[in-house]
Amino acid sequence: MMRIFLIDARKSLNLTHQDVADYAKIKRQYYGMIESGDRNPSVKVAKKIAELLKVDWALFFEEKGTKTFR
């Protein structure tokens, strides 16, 4: 399931997949899979991405990934 909250947050900050991946120290392709819902990040990676995008890291582990960012 697409993680709409990630897409909204990333776009509102004018960031690319590569920007987020670099900050979280992961590959761009892996971030794309996280955003599209194909992969779940580790807690460490979720916290790093959430810090940059200003979202609650626990959203990564909810069944419905459709909440908006704060």
PQR file of N, CA, C, O and H, with PARSE charges and radii, in Angstrom:
ATOM      1  N   MET A   1       0.841  -1.185   0.000 -0.4000 1.5000
ATOM      2  CA  MET A   1       0.000   0.000   0.000 -0.0000 2.0000
ATOM      3  C   MET A   1       0.887   1.250   0.000  0.5500 1.7000
ATOM      4  O   MET A   1       1.799   1.377   0.817 -0.5500 1.4000
ATOM      5  N   MET A   2       0.608   2.155  -0.915 -0.4000 1.5000
ATOM      6  CA  MET A   2       1.359   3.401  -1.025 -0.0000 2.0000
ATOM      7  C   MET A   2       1.334   4.153   0.302  0.5500 1.7000
ATOM      8  O   MET A   2       0.300   4.223   0.965 -0.5500 1.4000
ATOM      9  H   MET A   2      -0.133   2.052  -1.579  0.4000 1.0000
ATOM     10  N   ARG A   3       2.447   4.698   0.671 -0.4000 1.5000
ATOM     11  CA  ARG A   3       2.519   5.514   1.883 -0.0000 2.0000
ATOM     12  C   ARG A   3       2.366   6.980   1.466  0.5500 1.7000
ATOM     13  O   ARG A   3       3.343   7.702   1.271 -0.5500 1.4000
ATOM     14  H   ARG A   3       3.287   4.641   0.132  0.4000 1.0000
ATOM     15  N   ILE A   4       1.112   7.382   1.339 -0.4000 1.5000
ATOM     16  CA  ILE A   4       0.779   8.723   0.863 -0.0000 2.0000
ATOM     17  C   ILE A   4       1.386   9.792   1.767  0.5500 1.7000
ATOM     18  O   ILE A   4       1.813  10.842   1.288 -0.5500 1.4000
ATOM     19  H   ILE A   4       0.318   6.795   1.497  0.4000 1.0000
ATOM     20  N   PHE A   5       1.425   9.527   3.074 -0.4000 1.5000
ATOM     21  CA  PHE A   5       1.974  10.521   3.997 -0.0000 2.0000
ATOM     22  C   PHE A   5       3.430  10.827   3.677  0.5500 1.7000
ATOM     23  O   PHE A   5       3.875  11.959   3.869 -0.5500 1.4000
ATOM     24  H   PHE A   5       1.078   8.674   3.463  0.4000 1.0000
ATOM     25  N   LEU A   6       4.178   9.846   3.195 -0.4000 1.5000
ATOM     26  CA  LEU A   6       5.579  10.080   2.825 -0.0000 2.0000
ATOM     27  C   LEU A   6       5.681  10.930   1.566  0.5500 1.7000
ATOM     28  O   LEU A   6       6.486  11.858   1.491 -0.5500 1.4000
ATOM     29  H   LEU A   6       3.817   8.927   3.038  0.4000 1.0000
ATOM     30  N   ILE A   7       4.872  10.605   0.600 -0.4000 1.5000
ATOM     31  CA  ILE A   7       4.892  11.355  -0.659 -0.0000 2.0000
ATOM     32  C   ILE A   7       4.524  12.815  -0.397  0.5500 1.7000
ATOM     33  O   ILE A   7       5.198  13.727  -0.876 -0.5500 1.4000
ATOM     34  H   ILE A   7       4.218   9.850   0.661  0.4000 1.0000
ATOM     35  N   ASP A   8       3.449  13.032   0.366 -0.4000 1.5000
ATOM     36  CA  ASP A   8       3.016  14.397   0.679 -0.0000 2.0000
ATOM     37  C   ASP A   8       4.097  15.166   1.427  0.5500 1.7000
ATOM     38  O   ASP A   8       4.394  16.313   1.094 -0.5500 1.4000
ATOM     39  H   ASP A   8       2.901  12.291   0.755  0.4000 1.0000
ATOM     40  N   ALA A   9       4.683  14.535   2.435 -0.4000 1.5000
ATOM     41  CA  ALA A   9       5.709  15.204   3.244 -0.0000 2.0000
ATOM     42  C   ALA A   9       6.951  15.510   2.415  0.5500 1.7000
ATOM     43  O   ALA A   9       7.496  16.611   2.493 -0.5500 1.4000
ATOM     44  H   ALA A   9       4.442  13.603   2.705  0.4000 1.0000
ATOM     45  N   ARG A  10       7.393  14.553   1.633 -0.4000 1.5000
ATOM     46  CA  ARG A  10       8.599  14.745   0.810 -0.0000 2.0000
ATOM     47  C   ARG A  10       8.394  15.862  -0.204  0.5500 1.7000
ATOM     48  O   ARG A  10       9.257  16.724  -0.372 -0.5500 1.4000
ATOM     49  H   ARG A  10       6.950  13.659   1.570  0.4000 1.0000
ATOM     50  N   LYS A  11       7.256  15.843  -0.873 -0.4000 1.5000
ATOM     51  CA  LYS A  11       6.987  16.870  -1.885 -0.0000 2.0000
ATOM     52  C   LYS A  11       6.820  18.253  -1.265  0.5500 1.7000
ATOM     53  O   LYS A  11       7.227  19.250  -1.861 -0.5500 1.4000
ATOM     54  H   LYS A  11       6.555  15.144  -0.736  0.4000 1.0000
ATOM     55  N   SER A  12       6.225  18.323  -0.075 -0.4000 1.5000
ATOM     56  CA  SER A  12       6.036  19.627   0.573 -0.0000 2.0000
ATOM     57  C   SER A  12       7.370  20.264   0.945  0.5500 1.7000
ATOM     58  O   SER A  12       7.469  21.485   1.067 -0.5500 1.4000
ATOM     59  H   SER A  12       5.895  17.512   0.409  0.4000 1.0000
ATOM     60  N   LEU A  13       8.390  19.438   1.124 -0.4000 1.5000
ATOM     61  CA  LEU A  13       9.731  19.932   1.450 -0.0000 2.0000
ATOM     62  C   LEU A  13      10.615  20.040   0.208  0.5500 1.7000
ATOM     63  O   LEU A  13      11.805  20.343   0.304 -0.5500 1.4000
ATOM     64  H   LEU A  13       8.309  18.446   1.025  0.4000 1.0000
ATOM     65  N   ASN A  14      10.020  19.789  -0.957 -0.4000 1.5000
ATOM     66  CA  ASN A  14      10.753  19.836  -2.234 -0.0000 2.0000
ATOM     67  C   ASN A  14      11.988  18.930  -2.232  0.5500 1.7000
ATOM     68  O   ASN A  14      13.062  19.315  -2.694 -0.5500 1.4000
ATOM     69  H   ASN A  14       9.054  19.543  -1.036  0.4000 1.0000
ATOM     70  N   LEU A  15      11.809  17.724  -1.704 -0.4000 1.5000
ATOM     71  CA  LEU A  15      12.902  16.754  -1.648 -0.0000 2.0000
ATOM     72  C   LEU A  15      12.682  15.653  -2.679  0.5500 1.7000
ATOM     73  O   LEU A  15      11.548  15.330  -3.032 -0.5500 1.4000
ATOM     74  H   LEU A  15      10.937  17.410  -1.329  0.4000 1.0000
ATOM     75  N   THR A  16      13.774  15.091  -3.149 -0.4000 1.5000
ATOM     76  CA  THR A  16      13.716  13.959  -4.072 -0.0000 2.0000
ATOM     77  C   THR A  16      13.894  12.661  -3.296  0.5500 1.7000
ATOM     78  O   THR A  16      14.239  12.672  -2.114 -0.5500 1.4000
ATOM     79  H   THR A  16      14.696  15.353  -2.863  0.4000 1.0000
ATOM     80  N   HIS A  17      13.657  11.556  -3.970 -0.4000 1.5000
ATOM     81  CA  HIS A  17      13.948  10.252  -3.365 -0.0000 2.0000
ATOM     82  C   HIS A  17      15.412  10.202  -2.945  0.5500 1.7000
ATOM     83  O   HIS A  17      15.741   9.698  -1.871 -0.5500 1.4000
ATOM     84  H   HIS A  17      13.377  11.548  -4.930  0.4000 1.0000
ATOM     85  N   GLN A  18      16.286  10.726  -3.794 -0.4000 1.5000
ATOM     86  CA  GLN A  18      17.721  10.693  -3.504 -0.0000 2.0000
ATOM     87  C   GLN A  18      18.051  11.512  -2.260  0.5500 1.7000
ATOM     88  O   GLN A  18      18.887  11.094  -1.459 -0.5500 1.4000
ATOM     89  H   GLN A  18      16.019  11.136  -4.666  0.4000 1.0000
ATOM     90  N   ASP A  19      17.414  12.666  -2.079 -0.4000 1.5000
ATOM     91  CA  ASP A  19      17.646  13.492  -0.892 -0.0000 2.0000
ATOM     92  C   ASP A  19      17.319  12.714   0.381  0.5500 1.7000
ATOM     93  O   ASP A  19      18.097  12.709   1.335 -0.5500 1.4000
ATOM     94  H   ASP A  19      16.734  13.005  -2.730  0.4000 1.0000
ATOM     95  N   VAL A  20      16.171  12.064   0.383 -0.4000 1.5000
ATOM     96  CA  VAL A  20      15.743  11.304   1.559 -0.0000 2.0000
ATOM     97  C   VAL A  20      16.669  10.116   1.781  0.5500 1.7000
ATOM     98  O   VAL A  20      17.077   9.844   2.910 -0.5500 1.4000
ATOM     99  H   VAL A  20      15.539  12.068  -0.392  0.4000 1.0000
ATOM    100  N   ALA A  21      16.996   9.418   0.716 -0.4000 1.5000
ATOM    101  CA  ALA A  21      17.880   8.252   0.821 -0.0000 2.0000
ATOM    102  C   ALA A  21      19.246   8.649   1.363  0.5500 1.7000
ATOM    103  O   ALA A  21      19.794   7.964   2.226 -0.5500 1.4000
ATOM    104  H   ALA A  21      16.665   9.640  -0.201  0.4000 1.0000
ATOM    105  N   ASP A  22      19.795   9.741   0.868 -0.4000 1.5000
ATOM    106  CA  ASP A  22      21.102  10.200   1.351 -0.0000 2.0000
ATOM    107  C   ASP A  22      21.048  10.513   2.840  0.5500 1.7000
ATOM    108  O   ASP A  22      21.956  10.139   3.584 -0.5500 1.4000
ATOM    109  H   ASP A  22      19.349  10.298   0.167  0.4000 1.0000
ATOM    110  N   TYR A  23      20.002  11.190   3.279 -0.4000 1.5000
ATOM    111  CA  TYR A  23      19.858  11.555   4.686 -0.0000 2.0000
ATOM    112  C   TYR A  23      19.751  10.310   5.567  0.5500 1.7000
ATOM    113  O   TYR A  23      20.332  10.254   6.650 -0.5500 1.4000
ATOM    114  H   TYR A  23      19.266  11.493   2.675  0.4000 1.0000
ATOM    115  N   ALA A  24      19.006   9.319   5.093 -0.4000 1.5000
ATOM    116  CA  ALA A  24      18.789   8.091   5.869 -0.0000 2.0000
ATOM    117  C   ALA A  24      19.904   7.065   5.676  0.5500 1.7000
ATOM    118  O   ALA A  24      19.915   6.015   6.318 -0.5500 1.4000
ATOM    119  H   ALA A  24      18.534   9.364   4.213  0.4000 1.0000
ATOM    120  N   LYS A  25      20.844   7.385   4.781 -0.4000 1.5000
ATOM    121  CA  LYS A  25      21.971   6.492   4.482 -0.0000 2.0000
ATOM    122  C   LYS A  25      21.501   5.135   3.944  0.5500 1.7000
ATOM    123  O   LYS A  25      21.955   4.072   4.369 -0.5500 1.4000
ATOM    124  H   LYS A  25      20.836   8.238   4.260  0.4000 1.0000
ATOM    125  N   ILE A  26      20.567   5.226   2.987 -0.4000 1.5000
ATOM    126  CA  ILE A  26      20.071   4.035   2.302 -0.0000 2.0000
ATOM    127  C   ILE A  26      20.113   4.304   0.800  0.5500 1.7000
ATOM    128  O   ILE A  26      20.328   5.439   0.375 -0.5500 1.4000
ATOM    129  H   ILE A  26      20.198   6.089   2.642  0.4000 1.0000
ATOM    130  N   LYS A  27      19.910   3.276   0.010 -0.4000 1.5000
ATOM    131  CA  LYS A  27      19.894   3.437  -1.448 -0.0000 2.0000
ATOM    132  C   LYS A  27      18.573   4.072  -1.894  0.5500 1.7000
ATOM    133  O   LYS A  27      17.526   3.858  -1.284 -0.5500 1.4000
ATOM    134  H   LYS A  27      19.735   2.354   0.355  0.4000 1.0000
ATOM    135  N   ARG A  28      18.650   4.855  -2.968 -0.4000 1.5000
ATOM    136  CA  ARG A  28      17.467   5.519  -3.505 -0.0000 2.0000
ATOM    137  C   ARG A  28      16.375   4.509  -3.854  0.5500 1.7000
ATOM    138  O   ARG A  28      15.195   4.749  -3.598 -0.5500 1.4000
ATOM    139  H   ARG A  28      19.501   5.029  -3.463  0.4000 1.0000
ATOM    140  N   GLN A  29      16.769   3.392  -4.432 -0.4000 1.5000
ATOM    141  CA  GLN A  29      15.795   2.370  -4.828 -0.0000 2.0000
ATOM    142  C   GLN A  29      15.060   1.816  -3.605  0.5500 1.7000
ATOM    143  O   GLN A  29      13.858   1.557  -3.654 -0.5500 1.4000
ATOM    144  H   GLN A  29      17.728   3.197  -4.640  0.4000 1.0000
ATOM    145  N   TYR A  30      15.799   1.641  -2.512 -0.4000 1.5000
ATOM    146  CA  TYR A  30      15.195   1.127  -1.282 -0.0000 2.0000
ATOM    147  C   TYR A  30      14.183   2.135  -0.743  0.5500 1.7000
ATOM    148  O   TYR A  30      13.096   1.757  -0.305 -0.5500 1.4000
ATOM    149  H   TYR A  30      16.776   1.851  -2.472  0.4000 1.0000
ATOM    150  N   TYR A  31      14.545   3.429  -0.774 -0.4000 1.5000
ATOM    151  CA  TYR A  31      13.578   4.436  -0.322 -0.0000 2.0000
ATOM    152  C   TYR A  31      12.320   4.392  -1.196  0.5500 1.7000
ATOM    153  O   TYR A  31      11.206   4.488  -0.681 -0.5500 1.4000
ATOM    154  H   TYR A  31      15.428   3.737  -1.130  0.4000 1.0000
ATOM    155  N   GLY A  32      12.489   4.251  -2.486 -0.4000 1.5000
ATOM    156  CA  GLY A  32      11.338   4.155  -3.382 -0.0000 2.0000
ATOM    157  C   GLY A  32      10.433   2.991  -3.014  0.5500 1.7000
ATOM    158  O   GLY A  32       9.209   3.105  -3.076 -0.5500 1.4000
ATOM    159  H   GLY A  32      13.394   4.174  -2.905  0.4000 1.0000
ATOM    160  N   MET A  33      11.036   1.871  -2.630 -0.4000 1.5000
ATOM    161  CA  MET A  33      10.249   0.702  -2.224 -0.0000 2.0000
ATOM    162  C   MET A  33       9.530   0.962  -0.903  0.5500 1.7000
ATOM    163  O   MET A  33       8.406   0.500  -0.705 -0.5500 1.4000
ATOM    164  H   MET A  33      12.031   1.779  -2.579  0.4000 1.0000
ATOM    165  N   ILE A  34      10.175   1.698  -0.002 -0.4000 1.5000
ATOM    166  CA  ILE A  34       9.531   2.052   1.269 -0.0000 2.0000
ATOM    167  C   ILE A  34       8.329   2.948   0.993  0.5500 1.7000
ATOM    168  O   ILE A  34       7.239   2.717   1.517 -0.5500 1.4000
ATOM    169  H   ILE A  34      11.088   2.073  -0.163  0.4000 1.0000
ATOM    170  N   GLU A  35       8.534   3.969   0.167 -0.4000 1.5000
ATOM    171  CA  GLU A  35       7.464   4.924  -0.141 -0.0000 2.0000
ATOM    172  C   GLU A  35       6.290   4.247  -0.851  0.5500 1.7000
ATOM    173  O   GLU A  35       5.132   4.586  -0.604 -0.5500 1.4000
ATOM    174  H   GLU A  35       9.419   4.156  -0.259  0.4000 1.0000
ATOM    175  N   SER A  36       6.587   3.305  -1.718 -0.4000 1.5000
ATOM    176  CA  SER A  36       5.514   2.625  -2.453 -0.0000 2.0000
ATOM    177  C   SER A  36       4.845   1.526  -1.630  0.5500 1.7000
ATOM    178  O   SER A  36       3.832   0.964  -2.046 -0.5500 1.4000
ATOM    179  H   SER A  36       7.527   3.030  -1.918  0.4000 1.0000
ATOM    180  N   GLY A  37       5.415   1.220  -0.459 -0.4000 1.5000
ATOM    181  CA  GLY A  37       4.827   0.211   0.410 -0.0000 2.0000
ATOM    182  C   GLY A  37       5.293  -1.199   0.124  0.5500 1.7000
ATOM    183  O   GLY A  37       4.782  -2.151   0.712 -0.5500 1.4000
ATOM    184  H   GLY A  37       6.238   1.677  -0.121  0.4000 1.0000
ATOM    185  N   ASP A  38       6.270  -1.350  -0.785 -0.4000 1.5000
ATOM    186  CA  ASP A  38       6.786  -2.679  -1.109 -0.0000 2.0000
ATOM    187  C   ASP A  38       7.724  -3.226  -0.042  0.5500 1.7000
ATOM    188  O   ASP A  38       7.890  -4.440   0.078 -0.5500 1.4000
ATOM    189  H   ASP A  38       6.685  -0.576  -1.263  0.4000 1.0000
ATOM    190  N   ARG A  39       8.337  -2.336   0.731 -0.4000 1.5000
ATOM    191  CA  ARG A  39       9.262  -2.738   1.801 -0.0000 2.0000
ATOM    192  C   ARG A  39       8.946  -1.951   3.060  0.5500 1.7000
ATOM    193  O   ARG A  39       8.463  -0.820   3.004 -0.5500 1.4000
ATOM    194  H   ARG A  39       8.202  -1.350   0.633  0.4000 1.0000
ATOM    195  N   ASN A  40       9.230  -2.573   4.198 -0.4000 1.5000
ATOM    196  CA  ASN A  40       9.114  -1.896   5.481 -0.0000 2.0000
ATOM    197  C   ASN A  40      10.514  -1.578   5.984  0.5500 1.7000
ATOM    198  O   ASN A  40      11.391  -2.441   5.962 -0.5500 1.4000
ATOM    199  H   ASN A  40       9.622  -3.492   4.243  0.4000 1.0000
ATOM    200  N   PRO A  41      10.731  -0.348   6.439 -0.5600 1.5000
ATOM    201  CA  PRO A  41      12.055   0.011   6.935  0.2800 2.0000
ATOM    202  C   PRO A  41      12.281  -0.538   8.336  0.5500 1.7000
ATOM    203  O   PRO A  41      11.335  -0.901   9.036 -0.5500 1.4000
ATOM    204  N   SER A  42      13.540  -0.593   8.733 -0.4000 1.5000
ATOM    205  CA  SER A  42      13.844  -0.902  10.130 -0.0000 2.0000
ATOM    206  C   SER A  42      13.401   0.294  10.961  0.5500 1.7000
ATOM    207  O   SER A  42      13.146   1.367  10.415 -0.5500 1.4000
ATOM    208  H   SER A  42      14.309  -0.298   8.165  0.4000 1.0000
ATOM    209  N   VAL A  43      13.309   0.123  12.256 -0.4000 1.5000
ATOM    210  CA  VAL A  43      12.943   1.234  13.135 -0.0000 2.0000
ATOM    211  C   VAL A  43      13.966   2.356  12.994  0.5500 1.7000
ATOM    212  O   VAL A  43      13.598   3.530  12.952 -0.5500 1.4000
ATOM    213  H   VAL A  43      13.516  -0.749  12.700  0.4000 1.0000
ATOM    214  N   LYS A  44      15.239   2.002  12.922 -0.4000 1.5000
ATOM    215  CA  LYS A  44      16.306   3.001  12.792 -0.0000 2.0000
ATOM    216  C   LYS A  44      16.120   3.842  11.525  0.5500 1.7000
ATOM    217  O   LYS A  44      16.211   5.069  11.578 -0.5500 1.4000
ATOM    218  H   LYS A  44      15.538   1.048  12.956  0.4000 1.0000
ATOM    219  N   VAL A  45      15.865   3.201  10.410 -0.4000 1.5000
ATOM    220  CA  VAL A  45      15.671   3.906   9.139 -0.0000 2.0000
ATOM    221  C   VAL A  45      14.370   4.708   9.176  0.5500 1.7000
ATOM    222  O   VAL A  45      14.337   5.843   8.700 -0.5500 1.4000
ATOM    223  H   VAL A  45      15.792   2.204  10.367  0.4000 1.0000
ATOM    224  N   ALA A  46      13.308   4.145   9.728 -0.4000 1.5000
ATOM    225  CA  ALA A  46      12.031   4.864   9.827 -0.0000 2.0000
ATOM    226  C   ALA A  46      12.200   6.146  10.634  0.5500 1.7000
ATOM    227  O   ALA A  46      11.661   7.189  10.265 -0.5500 1.4000
ATOM    228  H   ALA A  46      13.335   3.224  10.115  0.4000 1.0000
ATOM    229  N   LYS A  47      12.943   6.071  11.730 -0.4000 1.5000
ATOM    230  CA  LYS A  47      13.161   7.254  12.566 -0.0000 2.0000
ATOM    231  C   LYS A  47      13.965   8.314  11.823  0.5500 1.7000
ATOM    232  O   LYS A  47      13.691   9.507  11.955 -0.5500 1.4000
ATOM    233  H   LYS A  47      13.381   5.223  12.030  0.4000 1.0000
ATOM    234  N   LYS A  48      14.947   7.890  11.049 -0.4000 1.5000
ATOM    235  CA  LYS A  48      15.781   8.832  10.295 -0.0000 2.0000
ATOM    236  C   LYS A  48      14.948   9.536   9.215  0.5500 1.7000
ATOM    237  O   LYS A  48      15.022  10.755   9.066 -0.5500 1.4000
ATOM    238  H   LYS A  48      15.170   6.921  10.941  0.4000 1.0000
ATOM    239  N   ILE A  49      14.167   8.771   8.476 -0.4000 1.5000
ATOM    240  CA  ILE A  49      13.309   9.353   7.439 -0.0000 2.0000
ATOM    241  C   ILE A  49      12.280  10.288   8.078  0.5500 1.7000
ATOM    242  O   ILE A  49      12.048  11.392   7.585 -0.5500 1.4000
ATOM    243  H   ILE A  49      14.106   7.780   8.597  0.4000 1.0000
ATOM    244  N   ALA A  50      11.669   9.845   9.170 -0.4000 1.5000
ATOM    245  CA  ALA A  50      10.657  10.649   9.855 -0.0000 2.0000
ATOM    246  C   ALA A  50      11.237  11.964  10.364  0.5500 1.7000
ATOM    247  O   ALA A  50      10.574  13.001  10.323 -0.5500 1.4000
ATOM    248  H   ALA A  50      11.857   8.949   9.571  0.4000 1.0000
ATOM    249  N   GLU A  51      12.459  11.915  10.837 -0.4000 1.5000
ATOM    250  CA  GLU A  51      13.126  13.128  11.322 -0.0000 2.0000
ATOM    251  C   GLU A  51      13.240  14.163  10.199  0.5500 1.7000
ATOM    252  O   GLU A  51      12.943  15.340  10.401 -0.5500 1.4000
ATOM    253  H   GLU A  51      12.997  11.073  10.871  0.4000 1.0000
ATOM    254  N   LEU A  52      13.664  13.725   9.038 -0.4000 1.5000
ATOM    255  CA  LEU A  52      13.816  14.628   7.898 -0.0000 2.0000
ATOM    256  C   LEU A  52      12.470  15.153   7.408  0.5500 1.7000
ATOM    257  O   LEU A  52      12.323  16.344   7.133 -0.5500 1.4000
ATOM    258  H   LEU A  52      13.905  12.768   8.874  0.4000 1.0000
ATOM    259  N   LEU A  53      11.497  14.264   7.300 -0.4000 1.5000
ATOM    260  CA  LEU A  53      10.204  14.629   6.719 -0.0000 2.0000
ATOM    261  C   LEU A  53       9.215  15.199   7.731  0.5500 1.7000
ATOM    262  O   LEU A  53       8.113  15.614   7.371 -0.5500 1.4000
ATOM    263  H   LEU A  53      11.616  13.296   7.523  0.4000 1.0000
ATOM    264  N   LYS A  54       9.619  15.215   9.007 -0.4000 1.5000
ATOM    265  CA  LYS A  54       8.770  15.769  10.073 -0.0000 2.0000
ATOM    266  C   LYS A  54       7.436  15.023  10.188  0.5500 1.7000
ATOM    267  O   LYS A  54       6.364  15.625  10.243 -0.5500 1.4000
ATOM    268  H   LYS A  54      10.514  14.878   9.300  0.4000 1.0000
ATOM    269  N   VAL A  55       7.543  13.706  10.220 -0.4000 1.5000
ATOM    270  CA  VAL A  55       6.371  12.853  10.431 -0.0000 2.0000
ATOM    271  C   VAL A  55       6.655  11.933  11.609  0.5500 1.7000
ATOM    272  O   VAL A  55       7.803  11.801  12.035 -0.5500 1.4000
ATOM    273  H   VAL A  55       8.414  13.217  10.175  0.4000 1.0000
ATOM    274  N   ASP A  56       5.625  11.306  12.130 -0.4000 1.5000
ATOM    275  CA  ASP A  56       5.764  10.360  13.231 -0.0000 2.0000
ATOM    276  C   ASP A  56       6.280   9.034  12.671  0.5500 1.7000
ATOM    277  O   ASP A  56       5.665   8.460  11.773 -0.5500 1.4000
ATOM    278  H   ASP A  56       4.693  11.414  11.783  0.4000 1.0000
ATOM    279  N   TRP A  57       7.389   8.553  13.189 -0.4000 1.5000
ATOM    280  CA  TRP A  57       7.992   7.330  12.656 -0.0000 2.0000
ATOM    281  C   TRP A  57       7.077   6.118  12.812  0.5500 1.7000
ATOM    282  O   TRP A  57       7.195   5.158  12.050 -0.5500 1.4000
ATOM    283  H   TRP A  57       7.888   9.019  13.919  0.4000 1.0000
ATOM    284  N   ALA A  58       6.178   6.145  13.774 -0.4000 1.5000
ATOM    285  CA  ALA A  58       5.279   5.006  13.992 -0.0000 2.0000
ATOM    286  C   ALA A  58       4.305   4.824  12.827  0.5500 1.7000
ATOM    287  O   ALA A  58       3.736   3.745  12.664 -0.5500 1.4000
ATOM    288  H   ALA A  58       6.081   6.925  14.392  0.4000 1.0000
ATOM    289  N   LEU A  59       4.107   5.868  12.016 -0.4000 1.5000
ATOM    290  CA  LEU A  59       3.209   5.751  10.856 -0.0000 2.0000
ATOM    291  C   LEU A  59       3.671   4.677   9.878  0.5500 1.7000
ATOM    292  O   LEU A  59       2.860   4.108   9.147 -0.5500 1.4000
ATOM    293  H   LEU A  59       4.569   6.745  12.148  0.4000 1.0000
ATOM    294  N   PHE A  60       4.964   4.402   9.863 -0.4000 1.5000
ATOM    295  CA  PHE A  60       5.491   3.385   8.952 -0.0000 2.0000
ATOM    296  C   PHE A  60       4.937   2.000   9.270  0.5500 1.7000
ATOM    297  O   PHE A  60       4.914   1.121   8.408 -0.5500 1.4000
ATOM    298  H   PHE A  60       5.623   4.864  10.456  0.4000 1.0000
ATOM    299  N   PHE A  61       4.496   1.813  10.499 -0.4000 1.5000
ATOM    300  CA  PHE A  61       4.108   0.485  10.948 -0.0000 2.0000
ATOM    301  C   PHE A  61       2.611   0.351  11.190  0.5500 1.7000
ATOM    302  O   PHE A  61       2.159  -0.642  11.760 -0.5500 1.4000
ATOM    303  H   PHE A  61       4.515   2.527  11.199  0.4000 1.0000
ATOM    304  N   GLU A  62       1.831   1.355  10.756 -0.4000 1.5000
ATOM    305  CA  GLU A  62       0.378   1.264  10.835 -0.0000 2.0000
ATOM    306  C   GLU A  62      -0.142   0.551   9.594  0.5500 1.7000
ATOM    307  O   GLU A  62       0.492   0.582   8.540 -0.5500 1.4000
ATOM    308  H   GLU A  62       2.198   2.162  10.292  0.4000 1.0000
ATOM    309  N   GLU A  63      -1.289  -0.087   9.725 -0.4000 1.5000
ATOM    310  CA  GLU A  63      -1.869  -0.792   8.576 -0.0000 2.0000
ATOM    311  C   GLU A  63      -2.239   0.161   7.460  0.5500 1.7000
ATOM    312  O   GLU A  63      -2.019  -0.142   6.287 -0.5500 1.4000
ATOM    313  H   GLU A  63      -1.804  -0.113  10.582  0.4000 1.0000
ATOM    314  N   LYS A  64      -2.788   1.290   7.801 -0.4000 1.5000
ATOM    315  CA  LYS A  64      -3.186   2.271   6.796 -0.0000 2.0000
ATOM    316  C   LYS A  64      -2.141   3.371   6.774  0.5500 1.7000
ATOM    317  O   LYS A  64      -2.011   4.123   7.740 -0.5500 1.4000
ATOM    318  H   LYS A  64      -2.967   1.536   8.754  0.4000 1.0000
ATOM    319  N   GLY A  65      -1.402   3.473   5.693 -0.4000 1.5000
ATOM    320  CA  GLY A  65      -0.371   4.490   5.568 -0.0000 2.0000
ATOM    321  C   GLY A  65      -0.864   5.726   4.856  0.5500 1.7000
ATOM    322  O   GLY A  65      -0.152   6.292   4.027 -0.5500 1.4000
ATOM    323  H   GLY A  65      -1.508   2.862   4.908  0.4000 1.0000
ATOM    324  N   THR A  66      -2.080   6.155   5.172 -0.4000 1.5000
ATOM    325  CA  THR A  66      -2.667   7.268   4.432 -0.0000 2.0000
ATOM    326  C   THR A  66      -2.767   8.547   5.252  0.5500 1.7000
ATOM    327  O   THR A  66      -3.341   9.530   4.784 -0.5500 1.4000
ATOM    328  H   THR A  66      -2.658   5.695   5.846  0.4000 1.0000
ATOM    329  N   LYS A  67      -2.223   8.555   6.458 -0.4000 1.5000
ATOM    330  CA  LYS A  67      -2.299   9.770   7.263 -0.0000 2.0000
ATOM    331  C   LYS A  67      -1.410  10.850   6.666  0.5500 1.7000
ATOM    332  O   LYS A  67      -0.416  10.564   5.998 -0.5500 1.4000
ATOM    333  H   LYS A  67      -1.757   7.756   6.838  0.4000 1.0000
ATOM    334  N   THR A  68      -1.785  12.082   6.918 -0.4000 1.5000
ATOM    335  CA  THR A  68      -0.991  13.194   6.406 -0.0000 2.0000
ATOM    336  C   THR A  68       0.070  13.575   7.424  0.5500 1.7000
ATOM    337  O   THR A  68       0.014  13.167   8.585 -0.5500 1.4000
ATOM    338  H   THR A  68      -2.593  12.314   7.461  0.4000 1.0000
ATOM    339  N   PHE A  69       1.025  14.355   6.977 -0.4000 1.5000
ATOM    340  CA  PHE A  69       2.107  14.791   7.856 -0.0000 2.0000
ATOM    341  C   PHE A  69       1.617  15.913   8.752  0.5500 1.7000
ATOM    342  O   PHE A  69       0.565  16.508   8.515 -0.5500 1.4000
ATOM    343  H   PHE A  69       1.070  14.686   6.034  0.4000 1.0000
ATOM    344  N   ARG A  70       2.413  16.196   9.806 -0.4000 1.5000
ATOM    345  CA  ARG A  70       2.012  17.259  10.725 -0.0000 2.0000
ATOM    346  C   ARG A  70       2.517  18.581  10.253  0.5500 1.7000
ATOM    347  O   ARG A  70       2.278  19.600  10.900 -0.5500 1.4000
ATOM    348  H   ARG A  70       3.267  15.714   9.999  0.4000 1.0000
TER
END
